[in-house]
Amino acid sequence: MHLNLLKQNTEKRRDMILNGSITSTIFMLSVPTLMMGVVQSIMPVMDGLFINNILGTVAASSITYCTPIINMLAALAQGLSVAGMAIIGQLNGRGRYKEAKKVSAQIFVFAFSLGCLAAPILFLVSFPISWKVNRQISSDVFLYLSLNALVLPFSFLESIYNAVKNAAGKPEATFIRMVIMLILKILFNIIFILLIPMGITGAVVSSLAANILICIWMYYELFIKKSDDKLQINGFKFDKSIIKRLLRLGIPSMLSSVMLNLGFFLINNEVEKYGPIVLNGQGIAGNITSICFILPSSFGSAITTMVSMNVGAGQGKKAKSSCCIGCVISAITAVILIAIVVPLSSHITILFTHEKDVLAIANSSLHIYTYSVVGFGVCMVEQGAFIGLGRTRIPLVISILRIWLLRYVFILATEKWLTFYSVFWGNLFSNYMSAVIITILILKIKWVSVLQPRK
């Protein structure tokens, strides 16, 4: 990796992606994303350690239950991020940097507006959801959901920041943001959970404080700091053609993420019936395996960048080769992680709790979850390729198929015999089957962009 990598402008980064070695470029783009994935996966682990050891099983299981509900609304930002990454990446691939910056500013403002509209929705849904959940976690569920409405607009901005930087081939910027976020989260967890015992409210307040500070830093970097990538919002007006194009590409990805997290929510409902102990055991396993899922799938964003720029420059063959090599690298990474995590599982889970019932469930589910990571990583890389081509509907179909048909139906069909373990085996089955299906689809496509250049 070049020592002056961080100082490369978008044009130099584009030249490297279009003309450099595929393998070295994938690693160059992926290493910051992989490092960001490690940091990103450490965040729920650190939260889990604080919440399990200080607040206890009920609070931890409440947060596990709430997470997919919050993510359903955050999926709107993810959809915009995916669409923005495809559009901006292809504009950069064509060398149309001024237009790429205009699109970036439009998406940034639109995302914040959408986040402000989503916040009251999260607050309102906290009432009916908390009424129907297990009484042991009802009050914590309401508190966690309603307070997270304050955090939601800031998480929208962070998703778009990631898209803008990744589309310019600068994933190291998103890594720096995540490192700062992790440090702030740990600091505020110590303050609001340990030193000032605010309970589950402290968990949300620590997230809010960290997000506010990180968004101030992002605003400075994007709109104030002098650089080739500086965006302008003076005299800002929405460009209907850009927003329309953004929504046309983004809605399938939004629906994909919404349906994905709705599936997780329904799966949590199946687990929640067995009580907080089982739900918390599943949550601990999920926190630990998050690093196993994030690392192999982190190559997906690099493949999106490489495919979008290469097809934008008319290099379909290189785009296809990038996808194939990305899948191999992702699978190898997943196998290495399995070899590390499985033997150490019982030593890791005990860091979260000493309750034997919770540990038994966490250890069993952790083994099953971890083995499914190879299929998940390959699936995410190939979804990244489809996104780079502008074919965002295919990831939508695969996500719905993976969670709803292959996993949720599997759980309902086998729950009678496997009880709550059907959730863990369903994860394994759905990840490998979806990888097989999307591989068949990607072998049949043409490696050309489906996005028409704006005149």
N, C-alpha and C positions, 0 to 999 in steps of 0.2 A: 504494500500500500504506500502511495507517495506521501512524503512527509508534509507536503504542502496541500494535501487533500482538502483540508478544511477551508483553504483560501481559494479553491477553484470556483469560478463563476459558472452560471448555468450553461453558457456556450461551451466551455471547456469540458464540463461534466457530460454534456450531450455528445461531444465528439468521442469521449472515452466509451460511452455506452454503445454508440453506433459502430465504432471502428476497433474497439479493444477486444481482448480475449474474453470469451463468454464466461468461462469459469472464474477467472480473476475478477471480472466485473460483478458477477453474482456475489462473490465473497465481499468485494469492496462495498457494494450496496447493502449486503445482508448483515455484515458484522455489526455496524451500528444498530441495525434493527434487531439483531439477535441480542445484543447487549441491552437494548431497550426492552426486549422481551423478558430478559432476566430481571431487570429492574421492575418492569410492570407486574411480573408474577410474584416478586418479593412483596409488593404492596399488600395484596390480600393476605399473604402469609403473616406479615407483621401485624396487620389488623387482627387476624385470627389469634395470634399469640397474645396480644393485649386483651382482646375481648374474652377469649376462653379462660385465660388465667386470672383475669381481674373481675370480669362481669359474670362469667359462668355460662353453663350450658344453655339456659333459656334464652339469654340475650344473643348468644352465638347462633342458635337455631333460628331465631327471629330474623337475623340479618341474612342467613342463608336463604330463607323463604322469600325475603323482599328483593333480593338481588335481581332475579329475572324480571320482576315487575318494573323496577327502575330502568333496566336495560331495554325494555320494550319501547319506552319513550326516547331513551338515548339512541335507539336504532334509527330514528329520524336523522340524527346527525351523522351516523355511520353511513347511511344511504347517500347523503349529500357528499360526504367525504369520498366515497367510492366513485361517484359520478364526477366530482371535481378532479380527482386524481387522473381519471381517464381523459377528460377534456384538456386539462392543463398539460398533462404529459405529452399528448399528441401535438399540442400547439408548440411546446418546447422542442419536440422532435422535428417539427417543420421550420424551426428557427424563428417563430413568430412570438418573440418574448414580450413585446408590448401588449399584445392581445392577451397573452397568458396572465400577465399581471392585472389586467382589467377584469378578467374572469375571476381571478383570485379574490380581488376586493369585493366583487359582487357576491360571491359565495360566503365570504366572511361575514358581511353585514346581514345577509339573508339568514344565515345559520343562527346568529345571535337573536334575531327577531323571532325565529321559529322556536328557539329555546325558551324565550320569555312567554310564548304562548303555551308551550308544553308544561311549564312549571305548575300553573293552577290545576291542570288536568291531573297531575300526580297527586296533588293535595286532595282533590275531590275523591279520587278512587281509593284513597287510604281509608275512608269511612266504611264502604261496603266490604272491602277485603278484610279489614280487622274484625268486622262483625261475624264473619263466617269461619274464621280460622280457629284452631285449637285455643281454648281459653287460657292455657298456660302462657302462650306467646302473644295473645291478642293485643294487649296494651303496648308492648314493645314494637309490634308490627306497625300499629298506627303511628307511633312516635317516629319511627325510623323513616317510614314512607313520607309522611307529611313534612318533616324537616328537610328531607332530601330534595324537595321542590325548590329550595333555595340554591342548591348546588347545580341543578340541571342546566341552566343557561351557560354556565362557565364550562361545563363538560362539552357542550356543543362547540364552543370556540376552540377547544383543544383538539377536537376531531378534525376541524377544518385546517388548523395549523399543521397537523400531521400530513394532511392531503397535499397542501401547498408545497411543503418542503420535500415530501417524497416524490411528487411529480416533477420537481426540479432536479431529482437525483441527489438530494441532500438529506438522507435519513439520519445523519449524525446530529442534525438539529433537533429532531424529535427525541433522540436519545438524551441529549443534554436537558431537554425539558423534563423528561421522565426522572432523571437523576435528581434534579432540583425538587420535583414533586415528592419523590420518595423521602428525601431529607426533611422536607417540610412536614410530611405526614407523620414521620416518626417523632419529630420534635413536638408537634401539636398533640399527638396521642399521649406523649409523656405528660404534657401540661393538662389536657382536658379529661383524660381518663385516669391517670395515675396520681398526679399532684393535686388536681382539682377533681375529685370524684363525681363527675357529672353523669355517670352511667352511659346509657345508649345515646343520650343527647350529646355527650362529649365526643362520641365517635363521629357524629354528623358535623359537629362544630369544628373538629379538627380537619375534616374534609373541606368544609366551606372556607376556612381560613387559608388552607394550602392552595385551593383553586383560585381564590381571589388574587393572591400574590403571584401565582404563576401566570394568570391572565394579564396582569399589569406588565410583567416581563415580556410576554408574547406581543402585546400591543407596541411596546417600545421597539422590539426587534423588527416587526413587520411595517410599522407606520412612521416611526421617528428616526431610527438608526439609519445613517447614510450608507447605502449599499446598492449593488446592481439589482437586488430583488425588492427594493423598497416599494410598498404599495401606496396608492393615493386615494384618499376619501374626501378631499376638499371638493365641495359642490357635488357630493355624491347623489346620484339618482339611479334607481333600479333600471336595468336594461331588460325589458320583457323578453327579448329573444334569448338572452343568456339564461334567465331564470326558467323559461319554458324548456329549453334544452336540458338544463340541469335537472329539472323535475322528471323529464321524460326518461333520462338515464337513471336518475336516483330513486324513483319510486319502486322499481323492481327490487333494488337492494334494500330499501327501507322495509318493504314487505317481507323480504327474505329474513332480515334481522328481527323484525317484529314476530313473525311466525316462529322463528328459531327460539326466541325467548318466551313466547307464549307456550311453546312445547315444554320448555324447562319449567315454567310455572305449573303446568298441569302435572308434570312429573313430580314436582315438589309436593303437589296436592296428594299424590299417591303415597309419597313417603311420609308426609305430615300426619297421615292417619295413624302411623305407628308411634307418634309422640316425639318430643324434643330430642330424646337420646339418639334415635335413629337419624333424625334430620341433621343433628349436629355431627354425627359420625360421617354422614355423607358430605357435609360441608367441609370438614377437616380434610377428607380425602380429596375433595375438589380443589381446595386451596393448595395442597401439596402438588397435585398433578397439573396445576395451571402452568407451571414452568415446563412440564413435559409437553403440553399441548401448544404453548406459545412459541417455543423455540423452533420446532420443525415447520410450523405454519408461518413463522416470520419471513421465510424465503418467499412467501406469496406476494408481499408488497414489492420486493425487489423484482420479481417476475412481472408484476403489473407495470412497473416503470420501464423495464427493458422491452417488453412486448409493445407497450403503447408508443414508445419512441421509435422502435424499429419498424413497426407497421406504418407509423406516421412518415417515416423516411423511405417507405417502399421496400423494406428488407424483411419480407415475410419468412424466408428460410431461416434467417438468424433468430427471428422471434420464436419460431418453432423449436430450434435447437436450445434456446434459452430455457424454454419450458421443460424440455426433456431432462436437461442437466439439473435444473432446479428440483425436479422430482427425485432424482437419484440422491442428491445432496440432502434433501429433506428426510428421505427414508433412512439414510445412514445415520444422520443426527438422532432420529427417533430410536434406533436400535441401541445406540450408545447410551441414551438416557434410560432406557429400560434396564440395561445392564447395571447402571449405577443405582437407580431408585429402588428397584424391587428388593435387593438384599438388605437395604438400609431402612425399609419401610417402618418396622416396629421401633427403630431408634428415632425416627423423625416424628411419628404421631404422638409419642409420649411427651414431646415438648409442648403440645397443645393442652393436654389434659391427663389426669391420672385416674379418671373414672374408667373402671375396667369394662363396663358395658359399652361406653362410647368408643374406647380403644379397639375392642373386638370388631365392631362394625367398620371403623375407619381403616383398620389393617386389611380386612377382607376386601372392601371396596377399592382400596388403593391398588391392590394387585391387579384386579380386573380392569380398572380404569387405565392403568399404565400401559398394558399390552395393546390397547386400542390406538395408541398414539401414531403408529406407522401409517395406518389408513387415513387418519385425520390429517396428518401433515401433507401427504400426497394430494388429498382432496383439496386442501386449502391452496396449494401451489397451482393446481390446475384451475381452480376458481379465479386465482389472480391473473392467469393468462386470459381467461374469458373476459375479465373486466378490462384488461389492457386492450383487447380487441373491440371493446364497446358492447360486448354481448352480455349485458348485465342480467338478462332474464334467465339465462342458464344457471348461474349461481342461485337465483331465487328458487328455481325448480328443485335443484339438488338439496338446498337447505331444508325446504319443506319436506322433500322425500326422506331425507336423513332423520329428521326429528319426528315427523308426524307418522309416516307410514312405517319406516324401517325400525324406529325406536319405540314410539309411543304405542303403536299397535302390538309390537313385540311384548312390551310390558303388560298391557292389558290381557294378552293371550296367555302369558306364562305366570302371571302374578299368583294364580291359584296354587301353583306348585313351588315357585321360587320365592314367594312373599316379596319383601322389599329388595331382595337380591336380583329380581328381574330388572330393576333399574340399572344395575351395574353391568349385567350381561347384555342388556339392550344397547348400552353405549358401545360395547365391543362389536356387536353384530352390525349396528347401523354405520359405524365409521368405516369398516372394511367394505361393506356392500356399496356404500355411496362412492368410495374410491374406485371400485370396479366400474360402476356405471358412468362416472364422469370421465374416466379414462377412455371408455368406448366412444363417448361423445367427442372428446377432443381429438381422437384419431381421425374423425370424419370431417372436420371443419377446414375451411380455407383460411390461410393466415393472412388475411387482409382486413383492414379496418372497416367497420360498418358505420362509422361516423362520417358524415359528409362535411368537408371543410366549409367554414363560413366564407361567403364572398364579400 
